[in-house]
Each structure stands twice: as structure tokens, then as C-alpha cells.
Amino acid sequence: MTKAVFETAGLQDVLKKVKSIAPSRGQAFDKAAGIVIRLDPAMAGYAIIEATNLDLYYREWLPLIESDATRDVAWRVAAKIADVIATLPIGSGKTVTLDDAVKEGGRTLTVKSGRMKNNWQLLPIEYYPEWETFDPEDLTPIDNFGSRISMVEWATDSNEAAVPQNGVNFDGEWATATDTYKLARVPLKIGAGWATDRTVTVPCKLLASLVKQTGTVSVGATDNQLLVMPDPSVQIRTTLYGVAYPTAGVERIVANEYDGYFEAPKGAFLDLFTRAMVVLGADRFPMIDLFIGKGAVAVYALDEEEGDLGDVLDLPGFAAHDRINYLFTPKFLMEAIDKCPGDRVQVRYDTSNPLRIMRISDGGSYNCWVVPRRNRPKPADAESTKES
């Protein structure tokens, strides 16, 4: 029997992260279900906790309060263990003890904290994927790597199969994300050859939540993986997509020029949509009318069964032309506005064409483009209509 004792809050934090990675279905679940906790007597007071979904590989070194391991030990256990430990009280002196035992039916891992005792059947470790620890000296320090990813990853496709539109692209100068209906782009200078000699695209939905939002992150790449160290205790590997990114299409959109322009307070502009969404909350395919002109921007939302809402924000000095009516999926515009840094947004649009893509910016490094809807989906074909 081997025992390990952890500080409760620290173990909760790591298990929350690895549970988000551990697969819950499909081929990845068949090959890599659960999480793994490793004890190595040579590790000088640390345990290794890891998980993979076969696209992203996560490993963290967590301090131990105590361990009696005299040999290498690997516990593979269901990811739901994180949910139990998440409910435990934290604070000074609060600890969790893990120990294994051979019982009828196989090996078990027992979790103890205070008077709580919880047993888990250990899963076979023999066929769990293995990956190498990489050398931090091979990585490049990049400022604001995490914040730049978080500013653009909302514009990726949420469909896991939509490669490469479900990833973020790095070309040494920019971080770019697009699903062909929306596009977000921010400067991200990377001087290393792995980014300047080629463009790389990575799935970022999970990566964005695992990388710290401020400061410097160490990043590198192999032929087929991005290597990331958010801090000295964490190593992440994630797949590099081999499919070419639609760079030419991105550049065409970026080059667009517009004759319409206004500035607005970010909070007040976003509030227009937030209030309208209350009316549209039950609609599976919500649409919102956006009116620009006569010195104002306005929204109109309609639920034919429950009610409607109209709201106006004055734009002193802007949009003096006749009103133009856009139709949008509100979620896309709201995300574009919300991710804009600062307290004001700049909007560029075509005063004569309500079908042309709209640009939203902070006036500096952050820019995104959102495609308007052409028409409202009909009830009969709503299921087959892809949101734009």
C-alpha cells in the first residue's frame, strides 16, 4: 500500500483542470479515459498529475505534504474523483490523503479527508498513452500569450470536426481565429523559427482556459505539436493541424474598407444586446435587428409569442446618414464587443450594403469582423440552417 497526502486546495485546483481535459466519449475515451496520478520517490516532494484527450496532453507537478512511496506508482482513476474532492472544505491545515490497496475485485484508491472516505476502482494503466517531458530551454518566452488567445478563440468553430476553423493560427505576427462567419485578430509577435518559417494552427478551446492570462508564457513546437509551459510546474502539448489555414481569405477581409464609422461606450453598446436577449432567450435561433443612422444605433428583438423590445443608444457626432438595417445572430456581436479591450469600441460598416461584413475594433491592436445574416431561418428548415 502507498500513501500520499496533499493540501486540499492545491489538489482541487489541479484536478479541476485535468478533469476538463479527460475525455468523456468517443475514441479518446476508449483509449485515455480518466486521470493519472504518479508518485516517484526521486521527485523530491512532488506528484505528477496528468490527462489527455489525444489532442491535448497536460501534466502538472503538485507539491506533496507527505508520501511513503518507495517505488514508482501510477494511479489511473475515473475523472469524477475531481467532483468529490471539489466539495471538500479548504483552508489552513485541510488535507486529502490518497492510498491504494488490493481488495476483492481489484486495486482501489481510497480518498480520505476528515471523516469522509471515498473508494475508487483503479483503471488499468498499461495501455494509457505516454508522452515525454520536454526541455524548457527549447522554448521561447512570449509576452501575453494567454491573453491574446483568449481575445480571439471565441471566433473559432465549436465543432470539433471543423479543422482548421476550430483552431487559432499563429504566423509570427498575428494570432487569428475564424469559422468563416466571424474573424478575430490580434498582434502576437513570435520571433522563433517554428512560427516564422511556417504558420501553425492549434485547437485552442481548452488551451485558452489552461494558460494564464497575464505575463510571459514559454512556447515551442515540434513538427506536429505545440509545447507550452504556463509556469514551471505545468507542461502542455497540443496538436498542430496539418490542414492549411485560409490565410488568403483572411487577408481579403482584413483589407476591406468602409464608409461608415462610429464610436460607442463598450458597456452601453453591449447592454443593448443584453436586454434584447431577455426577450429572445427561449428562441433556438435568435436574430436581432441592428439599425445604424440618424445619429444613433438601435436594436429590435421580437418574440412573436411573448413580446418585443426596442432600444436606442445615441451617437453624438456619428452616423448622420439614413438608417441602415442589419440582421445579426446576437451572440456573435456580443462576443466581439465583450472581448474588445478598453471602455470604447469602434465600428466600421457599409452604409449602402447591410449584407457586408462589419468590423469591430478597440482602435488599436484588437480587430474582429462579423458576417450579418441574409435572412431569418424558416421554421421548416431551421434545423439545417447554419448560424452566421
N, C-alpha and C positions, 0 to 999 in steps of 0.2 A: 504494500500500500504506500502511495506517495501523497504528501500533503503540501498545499500551497496556500498562503494567506495574503490577501490583497486589501488595500484601502478601498472601501466600498465605492466612494465617488469616482475614483480613478477607473475601477473596473466597469462601472456603469457607463462611463463615457466611451471607453474603447468598445465595449460590446454593442452599444448603440450604433457605432459606425460599422462594425463588421456585419451586424445583422442586416443593415441596409444593402450590403453587397451580396451576402449569401443568397443563392438562387432559390426560388420557391416553386419553380415549374420548369418543364421542358428538358431539353438535353443537358443543359448546365446543371439542373437539379439532379439528374441521374448520375452525373459524374462528380459533382462538387457540392452536394448538399451539406449544410451545417457549417460550423466554425471549428477552428483548431486552436488549442492552447498547448504550447510547447514549453517544457522545462528542461534546462540544460545546466548541470552543475557548474560548467565553465562560464556561465553567463553573468556571474558576479551580481546576483540580486535582481535579475530581470526575467520575466516570462515573455515569450513571443505569442502574440495573438494574431491570427490571420484568417482571411476568407477570400474567395474568388468566385466570380460568375463566368469565368473563362474569357472575358474581355478585359476585366479589371482585376488586378491582383494586389491585395492590401496586406501589409504586415506592420505591426506596431510592437515596440518593446515597452513593456509596462513594469514599473518597479514592484518588487515583491517585499512584503513585510517579513515573510518567513517562508522557507521551503526546506524540506528534508530530502529532496531528490538526490540520489547518488548515481543516477544514470539518466540518459536522455529519455524523456517521457513525452508522448503526444496524445492528448485527449481530443477526439473529434466528437462533437456533441451537437444536437439539434439547435438551430439558431434561436429557438424560443426560450432558451435559457436566459437570453438578454432581457426578455419581458419580465421574468421572475425577479432578476437582480435589479431591474429598474424600479421595482416597487419598494425596495429596502430603504430604511432610513439612512441618511448620510449625516456626517458631522464628525467632530473630533473623536477619535478612537473607534469609529464604526468600521468594522472589518467583515470580510467574507472569506470563509475557508472552503477550499475545494479539496476533496480527496477521493481517490479511486479505490475500488475493491472488486474482487471476483465473487459474484453471487450466482445463485441459481438463475439461469437464463443468460449469463454472460457478465462482462465487466460493466460496472456502473460508476458514475461520477456523482458524488454527493455534495450538495451546496448547503452550507450552514452559516447562519447569521442570527445571533441572539438565540431565540427559541425556535426559529424557523429551520426546517430541514426539508430538502428537496432532492429527489433522486432522478437521475437521467441514465438511460441506456447509452453506452458509448457505441458510436458507429465505427465500422471498420476503417482503419487508417491506411491500409496497404495500398489502396488504389486512388487515394486522394492526390490531386495534382501537386507537383513540386516545382518550385522556381528558385532561382539563385538570388542571393543578396548582392546588390550592386555596390560599386565603389563610389562614394560621394565625391571623390576627387575628379571623376569623369564628368561631373555635371556643371552646368552654367548657372550662376546666380541671376535671377530675373526679378526685377522690382515689380510689385503689383500684379504678379501673375494671376493670383486668385481673384482679385477684384475685376481684372479685365475679362476673365472667363465668365464671371457672374453677370457682367454687363451685357454679354452677347448670347449666352447659351439659351435664353428664353426664345430666341428666334430659330432654334433647331426644330426638326420634326420629332414629335414624341413617339413616332412609330419606330420600334427597334429595328425593323427590317429596312428602313429608308436610308440606306447607306448611299452617299456620304452626307445627305441632308440632315441626318440626326447627329452630326458631329460639328466641332469647331475647328476651323482651319487656321494654321499659323504659317506665314510666309517670310518671317524675319522682320517684317514691318508692321503687319496688322494681325489682329485676331478677328475672324469673320465667321458669322453663322447665318445660314439661310435655309428655309424649307421651300423656297421659290415663291412663297406668298408674303414673306416678311424677311427683312435683311437687317442685321446689326453689325456694326464695325467699329473697332476702337484701335488706336495705335498700340502696338506691343513690340518693342524693339528687342530682337534676339540676334546677337552677333555671332552665335556659334554656327559652324558649318552644317550641322544637322538640320537647321532651319533655313539657312540662306542658300544652300545648294539644291533644295527641293522645297515643296510645300508639304506640310504634314497635317493630317486630319484625324482627330481623335473623338471618340464618344465621350461627351462631357457632362451628361446629366448627373451622374454620380460623382465624377471628379470635382465638379464645382462645389459640391457640398462637403468634400473631404479636404479641400485645400484652403488654408487660412486666407482671409480677405485682405489682410494688410501685410506690409513688409515684404521681405525677399524670400523667394522660393527657389530651390535648386532644381534644375530641369536638364534632362539629357535625352538621348534617343539611341536606339539600336535600329537595325533595318526594319523591324516590324513592331516595335513598342516604344512608347514614351515613358521615360523614367522620371519620377517626381519625388522629391523629399520636402514636404511642407515644413518639417523641423527634423532635428537629428534623431528622433525616436520613431519616425514613420518613413516607410518606403512604399511607393505605389508604382505599379506597372500597368499600363493600359494600351490596348491595341491601337496600332496605326492602320487606318484604312488604306487599302491598295487601290481603291477606285479614284479616278481623277476628280478633283473638285471643280465646280463650274465657274472657274476664275473669269473667263471671258464675259459671261453673263453678269457677274458681279460688277466688273469694271464698267459695263454699259450702263447699269443702273446708277452707279456712283457718279458717272459723267452727266447725268440728267441735269438740265437747267429748268428753272421755274420762274413764272412771272408773278406768282402770288406769295406773300410772306406776312407772317405776324408773329409777335412775341406774346407770351401769356405767363402769368404766375403758375408754376407747376401744380401746386396744391389745388388752386381754384379750378384749373382746367381738368384735373383728374376727378375732382368732386362732381363735375357734370355727369361723367360716366358712372361714377359710383352710385349716385342717386337713381339714375336711369336703370341700372341693373337690378334695383329692388323690384321694379315693375316687370323686368324681363326674367327674373330669377327662375321661374318654372319652365321657361322656353328652352327646349333642347337645342335649337339652332338660333340663338338670339341675334338680331340685327338691330342696328341703331342708325338713325338718320342724323348726319352731321351737316349743319348749314354754316357757311362762311360768307360774310359780306355785310354791307351796311354798318361797318364798324363794330361787328360782334361775331362771336362764334356761338352756335346753339346746338342742342341735341333734342331729338324727339324719339321717345320709345313708346311702343304700343303693344299691349296685350289685349287682343280682341275680346277675351272673355272676362278680364278683370279691370283693365283701366289703361291710362296712358300718362305720360309725363313729358313736359317740355321745360327746358331750362336754358338760360342765356347768360353769357359772360361778355361784358363789354370789352372792346379792344381799342382804347383811345389811340388814335394816330395810325391805325392799321385797318386793312380790309375794307376800304371805302367803296369797293366795286359792288355790282349787283350780287345778290345771293347766289351761291352755287351749292347744290345738294349732293353730298356724298352718302354712300351706304357702306357701313363697315360691320365686320364682326368685332364687337366692342372689346373683347378680351385682348385682341392683338394691339389695338391702340392703347389700351390701358397699360399693358406691359411695356410698350415702347415709351410711354410718358413716365411711368414709375421708375424705370431703370435709368432715366436721364439724370445725371448728377446735377447738383445745384438746385436753386429755387425758381428758375425760369426755363421755359422751353421755347425753341424757335421752330416754326412750322413753315415749310415751303410746299407749294401746291400749284396746280394749273387752273387758272380762273375760268378756262373755257372747256375743260375736259374732266368731268367728275369720275372718270374711269382710270385716270392716270395715277400712278403710284405716288404716295405722299411721303415727304421726308420730315423727320423729327430730329432735332439736334439740341445740344446744350450750347451751341455757338463755338464749340472748341473741338475736343477730341472724340466725343460720342456722336455717332450718326446712325440712324436707322430709317428704313423705308418700309411702308406697309401698303399692300395692294388693296384697293377698295373692292367691294362686291359689285358684280354686274347686275344682279337681280336677287330677289328673295327666293329661296328654295321653295318649291311647291310641296305641299304635304305628301303627295303621292310619290315624289322622288327624293324626299328629304334624306332617307337612309343612304342613298347612293351619291349624295352631293357632298363633295369635299369642301370643308371650310376654307375660305380665303381671307 
